[in-house]
Amino acid sequence: MPTEVITVEVDSEAARVFNSASAEEREKLQVLFGIWLKEFARADTASLKETMDEISRKAQSRGLTPEVLGMILEED
């Protein structure tokens, strides 16, 4: 699937985490963000919280726990 570059404003800490991540980690984060955006678009009637909860459930069922995500984001 072709990709496009978008610009998203985030707080300084989130930008630091993303910019200090390895290329592999940034790719994983970009995939997660893309999944989140697509899920958000599909949830016409769902609230943002419901959408976020569903994304969280799917990520956890695929093995992405808060601990694993934290380890990915903390790696230098």
Beta strands, then each sheet from edge to edge (+ up, - down):
end
